[in-house]
Amino acid sequence: MKPLHRLHFALLFSLIACCACHAVAAQPLSKPNILVILADDLGYGDLHCYNPERGKIPTPQIDKLASQGMRFTDGHSSSGVCSPSRYTLLTGRYHWRTKLQSGIVDMFGAPLIAPDRMTIGTLAQKQGYRTACIGKWHLGWDWPITKEQRPLLSPSKQLTSIGAVPSPHQLAAWREIFSKPIAGGPSTRGFDLYFGTDVPNWPPFCFIENDHTLGIPTELLSGEYLLNNQASKQGPALKNWKFEGILPALGDRATQFITDSAEKKTPFLLYLPLTAPHTPLAVNPQWKDKSHLNLYADFVMETDALVGRVLDALEKSGVADNTLVLFTSDNGCAPYIDVKGLEKKGHFPSGPLRGYKADAWEGGHRVPFLVRWPREVKAGSVCHQLVSQADFLRTVADVFGVTLPDNAGEDSFSLMPLLKGGDKPIRESAVSASIQGIPALRSGSWKYIPAPGSGGWGTGGDQSQPVQLYNLANDLGETKNLAAALPEKVAELKALLEKLITSGRSTPGTAQKNDVKVVRYPRPTLAK
């Protein structure tokens, strides 16, 4: 063989070896781990990285996460309250296409997600992922409760006395109910494992693992826990149940799941819907008075530390570089945690936005929205494009290289073009609803609310006009209602909203049916 030929052979061998090395290195990218952290009632302005001038709560761990990935400034939940936002995040479909036209899933309520509805969990399972949901579910179960037993789960009157005890009849019913499997929960909606509390401020006051309660409640939650932003309803509780133990237990289970999955070298999807900083404001001793603001602010700091602990588990397990992390919140900060007091001390939980939890105004549903994916997303990047939590299902599908069927992710647009550095809109519109079901439609920078006021718990606003129209490009605080001045724009957005409703989807594809007849706004008034 001539020297030149030997050189060619050597170069060819080196090239093949190099390509093989790259193939090996790139192989895990086809199956990155996925971690979705959903905070509960965390406001847009509660994180320092979103509110550096008017935010007073230190959040170093989540701020660090933001610096390592992409921070979205115009990210939205589908609702100003809990259950509907969770439905949309998991399914990529607006909640108002279901029976949940307003409000949240009731205590001991039925499943909201249909058994055959695709979720991020079922999508990941089909790709061989190990999946888990650890935290607050609040999407309903098929509770094994008879019609006759239901009144025995809560007193007809809230008993605020400390010594309230259940009757023998109640105890017998509780033993029967909570010794049975609970169907229709997370383990039937795409998650191999579940651990958490269904709703931490509602009964049953115990942990649930997969489809069983851990223990049988034998006490009626003491009346002392119905005060000071702790529990909001009374009912069956384990003996010596303490709210302070919930958040640390979720951290224990989440880190254990990450460690176990890494050891098994199995790709995983972990959905971690935290119970904090929602009530119960059960702050552990080491965090009390840390913020020098109030108990809610202390709880935000404790929540931030828990997020840091979970992210540390990724690092220690050696999987951080191959894990896509989404951090967001189900809605804005709840006004009843004394937001007025916080504002007087210089902390504004909604930052520059108007309104709070439950509202159609931006403070109700514009939420923190962070994505870290070291091998794909540029660290320290910021995106100002309109995005929704509905978009995560199709994003996960794109990560897997899977095409969604027409009857899945009907309102989900992939974030991938933005995560890769693009700056063109991925969606033309987005809809977020208030607790009353009043929709807030975005189209570009325009926002249309077909009702006066907040549509939620917020007071004030322009009550003189039946609808609201804002241009958020120059009025982020929603102070100038342009509806009367721009009737053509109002008509255009009203027609767009109607199209989104009747099409059964906002993405391209075959039209789909909504589960029920969607309520329209403004509501027609009865003739006098």
Secondary structure, 3 states (H helix, E strand, C coil): CCHHHHHHHHHHHHHHHHHHHHHHHHHHHHCCEEEEEEECCCCCCCCCCCCCCCCCCCCHHHHHHHHCCEEECCEECCECCHHHHHHHHHHCCCHHHCCCCCCCCCCCCCCCCCCCCCCHHHHHHCCCCEEEEECCCCCCCECCCCCCCHHHHCCCCCCCCCCCCCCHHHHHHHHHHHCCCCECCHHHCCCCEEEECCCCCCCCECCEECCEECCCCCEECCHHHHCCCCCCCCCEECCCCCHHHHHHHHHHHHHHHHHHHHHHCCCEEEEEECCCCCCCCCCCHHHCCCCCCCHHHHHHHHHHHHHHHHHHHHHHCCCHHHEEEEEEECCCCCHHHCHHHHHHCCCCCCCCCCCCCCCCCHHHHECCEEEECCCCCCCCEEECCCEEHHHHHHHHHHHHCCCCCCCCCCCCCCCHHHHCCCCCCCCCEEEEECCCCCEEEEECCEEEECCCCCCCCCCCCCCCCCCEEEECCCCCCCCCCCCCCCHHHHHHHHHHHHHHHHHCCCCCCCCCCCCCCCCCCCCCCCCC
